[in-house]
């Protein structure tokens, strides 16, 4: 380990990374040894701070956790990251990944867990959103194969487990990509392995072992990842190194993956994150002391600055100022100001080689400088800062030295900053439509005007929306048309720049108004509250108004006074506003009689109640006829067999024997309903009816055949009165017997039949009897 790396590790391990006003780039340090130091460090899943580390998983089954740094790092000069990881305490699964994804991605979503380690897809789940690179430290061995639909694996062994391996996977989105790029097996030899004296397991110990934090103790692990821009092609050259200890007192640093060509064009910015998971086997997975820096520092130049004079401040207030752009030069491509620090003297400015954890922050060790004359404070954006003169300050000038740090972590040398200090101006007030309001709810298309009240002359105006300057808005008044938090900055005649307070302008959304076009009253003698007919009615957040044809107005509780039919207009508005929505028209109808449910039924095929004395069959289609009174608007049928209908007069087949209680519920409004019930009895599932005679000479009565329903098969035999067999048929759809034998008509008289049937439900039925042949 180099001396500088060792020094960086020592400082990041012993000093908390200072809070920032707004992290904007390199370097980024997060020790995880106390509280989360930066608000851009986002935890998810089972991740939590615990005992001086960030614990991503416990040693329990099927757990996952992740963390990502919601700060976009420029990819122009590459990225390098170092971190300690701890994998121990379980029986060896699954592993941990470090990943990079598009810095423009605002909707972070991790990939599949288990063997996909939160990066690649898994069993129908998508991979990391807008992923650029994933490096898996895989204990169990599935990150380097094609299980769960991953793309590619160790050459020639794509379907095998590869425990104790470090695997690089490529870009992906959704279910596409995330291909195997390179890999090394850390605890075995061979083509993809390591020499015998460099081997080590990914985990430091099994069940019952503890975290190893001492670099001299066996089991210690630290990772160094470096992405250098590929000068000969697009993408990067990747190096992965490891500091590990297998022998007490002898930490070693080896190269695991060196000069791996990663030929994928990088997005303009990248973000970094970590994920870990367990499955059917477990491990505790933890990280700490994360440091992210520029990889290709040799290509970076230092910003330069010039002395600044001519700025003015006023006593008795915080003065908001900005370093002139022409005094600052940012030589690195894509660079911007990440921090401004203030110092009492040139001698106080530290040497450029310092702790990167402090260089990357802009907190109390430079972002704020307290002098006898007053306090300088960096405002966390560009070259904006403030100066607040101390109470009792009587001078006319104050000076300090300043440096700037760009988003690559490069800091300028110090330059002098001088300001003139004047007496305090009179207070100013932000006015909304000429009223001093800190909030206003506006109506659609309402003209809202902001202005500044001051007892003294003002010579310049600037306007801000949600803290961002509004380009070109320099007039004394601002016309507001969009919601947000508005403020102003003005310049007094002494040259003092003064900030107004902030007012919030909102344009509340009007709800969608929905009401039945026709509201039918339940009982002509009982008039309901018409508000109950308004969909999603909310009397707490909104006001409601109804207007009759005669122009009578009813609002909120007074709506209950409406007791006549007619056409009405309905309007709504958020409470506190003076403007109403466009009206919705509806009609109120009062019936002549109260709502009463009633129905009857007939058989669909015949229009009769029954086809035969044995009643309704299971397969008969019944038409239920609504006879309800009082102008119902909706119908709800429950047939008593688990089926329902919303038709007015539905048809239904019960399909089984039994007694079914049919219920009809009709409604005209939310609280207006009536119910009627009728039992329907189904005694049979089939019907067989034999005629008492037939006349072959008549066209309408030529054949002897039973009428059947619900019959699947039949065997019908005809006999003479003394038992002689005459005719047989099994055709359930045939014409039947025509009164002949071998084509010769038989004489009139009495004949006998016997028939065996099987119903559509498998029942066996037999019938026999006598009938007349009439000629």
Secondary structure, 3 states (H helix, E strand, C coil): CCHHHHHHHHHHHHCCCCCCCCCCCCCEEECCCCCCCCCCEEEEECCEEECCEEEEECCCCCCEEEEEECCCEECCCCEEEEEEEEEEECCCCCEEEEEEEECCCCCCCCCCCHHHCCCCCECCECCCCCEEEEEEEECCCCCCCCHHHCCCCCCCCCCCCCCCEEEEECCEECCEECCEEEEEECCCCCCCCCCHHHCCCCCCCCECCCCCCCCCCCCCEEEEEEEEECCCCCCEEEEEEEEECCCCCCCEEEEEEEEEEECCCCCCEEEEEEEEECCCCCCEEEEEEEEEEECCHHHCCCCEECCEEEEEEECCCEEEEECCHHHEECCCCCCCEEEEEEECCHHHCCCCCCCHHHHCCCCCCCCEEECCCEEEEECCCCCEEEEEECCCCCCCEEEEEEEEEECCCCECCCEEEEEEEECCCCCEEEEECCECCCEEECCCCCCEEEEEEECCCEEEEEEEECCEECCCCCCCCEEECCCEEEEEEEEECCCCEEECCCEEEECCCCCCCCECCEEECCECCECCCHHHHECCCCCCCEEEEEEECCCCEEEHHHHHHCCCCEEEEEEEEECCCCCCCCCEEEEEECCCCCCECCEEEEECCCCCCCCCCCCEECCCCEEEEECCECCCCEEEEECCCCCEECCCCCEECCCCCEEEEEEEEEEEECCEEEEEEEEEEEEECCEEECCCEECCCCHHHCCECCEEECEEEEEEEEECCCCCEEEEECCCCCCCECCEECCEECCCEEEEEEEEEEECCCCEEEEEEEEEECC
